[in-house]
Each structure stands twice: as C-alpha cells, then as structure tokens.
Amino acid sequence: MRQARRVYKEVGITPDGGIALDGRPVRTPKKAPLILPTHALAKAVAAEWEAQGDKIDPRTMFMTKLANTAIDRVGRGRERILAEMVDYAASDLVCYRAERPPDLVARQAVCWNPVIDWATTTLDAPFESIPGVMHRPQPPEAIQMVGSALAGMNNFEIAAVHNIMTLTGSALMALMLARGALSSEAAWAAAHVDEDYQIDNWGEDEEAAERGDARHKEFLACCKFLELCSSP
C-alpha cells in the first residue's frame, strides 16, 4: 500500500468536531469535511493522525477509515446500506446450526442461543435456529424489527455496526454490541465457534492465525469506535 509522506506538524480538533492539520481542516476521500459526532471520537481520530511517523500508514488508522466510511459511504447511500444489513440478518450466522458432531452442536447452542433469545425479547424479532446450511426464510416480523433497530442509528454507528457484522458474520451480534448487551470478547468468541472447534481438533495454520489477528484488531477498533459514538 502506497504511503504518503507526513507534511504536517500539529494535529488539532476544530470547534465543530473536525480534524485540522497545521490548522487546515481534514477532508474525506470524497472531499467532505471530516467532522466527528462526539469530542471523544474526534480525540481518537486526532490521535491516529498524531501517531503517524514520517509516512502516513492508512492501515493503522481504523478510526479515520470508519469515519470516512460513515461520511462518504453511509452518508451517500444510507438506505442501500441499511437494506444490505437487513438482508445479512436474514441469513445470520447464529441461525444456522450444525447437526453433528454433538460437541460442536453444544458449543453453538451455548454461544448462539442467547443471541436469538435477546433478539426475540429485546427487539421483538423472533428469529429461528435452522439445522444445516440450506437457506430458510426467517419470520417477516423478525426482519422488520431488525430494520427498525438499524434505522434508529446515526451514520457513524451504522458504519461501525456494518463492519462488526461483516467481521463476525452476524448482524444480531453487532446489534447486541451496539446496545451494550454483549461484550466484545464474548462476541468475538461466539463468531469463531466453528473455527475454534476446527483448531481444537486439527490445529491452526500460521498464515490463518496472522489473518485472524489482523481481523481481531480491526474488530476491537470498530467496537471502540462504536463506544465513542455515544461518549461525550
């Protein structure tokens, strides 16, 4: 990945929650002002810019990337992205269950049943667990209630939840995280029940482990971003 040379000395936060480099406002890739919804999130984004060395490495700037996504992508195509997330929930990871071996079935139940129970009781979204991997439609009211829950979020929250959804394979777990009903540690473990089962039985590939570590780092940054969206 090409890295631009750092040409600024000072990083600041503008009165409207934007980021300034040597007094000049930062803009997104689509040239929109990079304005954050909370001071806490602005501080976190500013810290990423401050932490850059002689060259700017976008791979280390998860918060900035998410903020750009919220402004450029969600801001310009919110309804399309919400529809994509609702469709994702219709085939949610936690709904499709192994039929064997028994120990994997049990692991999935322990980690995934609470997610379905939460959706049913908190969102009034009665999702159903399905044996096997063949798609089966979920109750329409369940899909509708997920759409309603997502519609109540701002663009920055949507950007974080979307990323968490794709990293975990579960829109429902992402919503639980957003509501504070699930910890990041529990969500990551639940998202990797099948993978961890394979590792326990057949070992772990080194390259796969490195990819997993990178995804976990991004996941934690998304969770922190989501937390800071509602901080002062």
ABEGO torsion letter per residue (X at the ends): XBBBBBABABBBBBAAGBBBBGGBBBBBAAGBBBBBABAAAAAAAAAAAAABBABBBAAABAAAAAAAAAAAAAAAAAAAAAAAAAAAAAABAAABBBAOBAAAAAAAAAAAAAAAAAAAAAAGBBBBBBBEABBBBBBAAAAAAAAAAAAABBAAAAAAAAAAAAAAGBAAAAAAAAAGABBAAAAAAAAAAAAAAAAAAAEBBAAAAAAAAAAAAAAAAAAAAAAAAABX
